[in-house]
Amino acid sequence: MEVNKLYQFSILNALMDGVADEGINVSTMLESGDHGLGTFKHMDGEMVVIDGIVYQMKQDGSIVVADPEMVVPFAMVTRFQPTQVSHGSLSGKDALDLHISEHLPNARNLFVAIRIDGQFEHITVRTVGKQEYPGECLVDVGKRQVVRTLSNTTGTLVGFYSPGFSQGLSVAGYHLHFLEDNRRNGGHMLDFRGGNMQISLSPITRVELELPQSNGFNSATLLADAGNIQQVEG
């Protein structure tokens, strides 16, 4: 299988419009990648894929290994093979942005697969609960998010940098999900600071986008604005 090619199922604007009742299953998604993120049917928690294992991080803080038949309405995965590995400290998205600019200077308008392993002085994550009714939009689901700040923990951040032109297809900028080494806590990363980190990167120039064929997807407007995306994705 080709490494460092992004496979994406559906688009972020579909989640913004509440299209989250159908999709591919976990086992099918894993045929296209061993590193990535997404969500589950009805937006029931955050997904992170680390070393080919899919974890579901729920609103109540519990974390389980996802069943192979679970439905995935949105996901971004790749067969990750880092082309640039370095070590150091990072203090949030701005520091990560500078780090990538220095180590991958020609990747500003590319997708970049990211994995950060190490010690986190603090990291703030959120998890969302599932839709309360069919078609509930992500902005409203996000109003019930649970935010946690973890201190002095070790773990892994996994995700992607997506270029500005992709807003709505994905989250322009950084979209990263975190999982503690002890598998006790995790979620969508909002802010972090850490040291003694291994920062692994790979630019992505090949992208495969698979669109749903459901009635929900084909009847949605899919025109969420950048402000709403920033509100729910941070």
N, C-alpha and C positions, 0 to 999 in steps of 0.2 A: 504494500500500500504506500502511496506517495506520502512523504513526510512534509510537514509544514505547509499543507494546503488547508485552508479554512473551509469547513463544511458548516453551513448554517441552515437550520430549519425554521421557516417562517421569518417574520420581521418584528421588530420591537413595536412598531405602530399597531400591529395586530393585538398585542397585549394591551397597549394603551386603550384600544377600543373594546377590550374585554373578550377577545377571541382566544379562548383557552380551554375548550372542551374536547378538542380532537387533536391528533398529531401522530407522530411516530412513537414506537415504544423504545425503551432504554436499550434493549439488545440491538435493535436496528441502528440506533444512534452510535453505539460503540463500534460499529463496523467502519465508521468514518473518522474516529479519533479517540485518543486516550487522555485528553487534556481539554478542559473547558468548563462551561457553565450554562445555566439555563433555569427553567422552572418546570413544574409538573402540572398535570391536569387541574384546572380551576385555580391555577397559581398557588398551589398548596405547598408553600415553602420555597427555599432557595436550593438550587442544584449546584454542586461542584464535582468535577471529574478530575481525580488525581490518580495518576499511574493506572488508568483504566478502570478504576473503581468509582461508581457513581453514588454520591451521598445526598440524602435529602435532609435539609436543615429546616426544622419546623418552627412555627411561631412560638411554641411553648419551650423552645430551647433544646428539644430532643433531636438527636441525629441518628439516622438509620441508613444502612446500605439499601439502595433502591432495588426493588424487585425488577427483574428483566422485562416484565410485561407492563410496567407502569407507563402511562401515556405522557409524552413530552410535547407540549404545544410550541415551545421555543427553545432552541439550543444553539450554541456555537462551540464547535470542537475541532481539534486538529490532532494529527499524529505528531506529537511534539518532539523535535530534535533540536536543541538549542545550538545556535551558531555563535553566540557570544555569552560567556559566563565570567562574572566578576564577583568580587566580595567587597563589602563595605556597609555603611550606614545610610539609612534613608529616613527622611522626616516628612512623609506625606506625598501627595500627588505632584506637587511642584518639584520636589527633589527627584522623584521618579522621572518626571518630564525632562529635567536637566540631565539625568543619568542616561536616558535613552538618546537624547540629542548628542551627547558626547560619544557614546559607544556605537550608535547606529545613525550617523549624521544624514544619511540619505533615505530615511524611513518616515519622514513627516507625513507623507501622503500614502503610506502603506499601512496595512494591518500589522500588528506586532503581537505575537504570542508571548506571554509573560508568566514566569514562575519565580516567586521569592520565598526562600526557605530561611528560617532563622529565629532570632530572639526579638520579640516585640515588647518594647517598653510599655506601649499601650496600643490598642487597636479598637476602634469603634465599628460595630457591625449592626446590621438590622436584618430581621426576618419578617416576612409577611404571612398572614393567614390566608386561607383560601377564599375564593369568591363566596359571598353570601347568597347570590342569586345568579343565574346564567347571564352572561354578558356584562357583569359588573366591571367597570373600567379600572385600569391599574391605578389611576389617581385615587379613586375611592378605596380600593383594596389597600393602598399604601397608607391611608389615614389610620389604619389599624396596625401599623408596623410596630414591632417591639425592638427597641434600640438598646444595645448592651455595650459597655466599654470594659475590655479585658486588659489586665495589667500583668506585666512580667510573665509572659507566656511564650511558648514556642509553637510554631505552626507554619502553614504554607498558604501563600496567596496565589491564586490561579486566575488567569483571565486574559484580556486582550486590550490593547490600545486600538481604537478604530479611528480612521481619519475623519476630518470634518465633513466631507462630502457624504458620509454614510449615515448621518443623523436621521433617525427614523427607521432605517434598515436595522441599525444596531444603536448602541449608545456611543455617540461621538466622544472621543477622549477615553478615559480609563473605566473599564468595567471589570472589577475583580471580586472574587469570592474567597473567603478565608475559612480554614479549618485548623483547629488546634491539633497538635501531634497526638494528644490523648483522646481526640475525637469527642470531647465533651461540649465544645462550643464552636460556633461558626456563624457565617452569614455573609451578606453583601457588605463589602468594605466601604465605610464612609470616610474614615481618617485613620492614620497610623503613624507610628514612629518606632524605629527599631535599629538594632546594631548587630554586628556579627552575622550579616546576611549573605546568602548566596543568591545572586540575581542572574537569572537565566532568561535569555531573550532569543527570539527568532523573527525576522521580518517575513511577512507573508505576501506573496504576489499572485497566488492562485486562489480563487474563491469560488466555491460551489454553493449556490443558493437554491434550496428546494422550497417551493411555495405550497401551502395547503390547498386542497381542492374542496374544502368543506363549504357549506352554504354560509356559515358564519363569516368565514374569511372573504368570500366573494360578495357579501352584502355589506361589509364594513366600509367606512369612509377612508380609513387608513391615513388620516391627515393630521395626526397629533402634532402640536407645535413644540418647538424646542424648549419653551419655558415649562411646559408640563413634564417633559422628559427629564429636565434638570431637577424638577421638584421631587420626582419619585425615585430617580437614580442617584442623585447626590453628586 
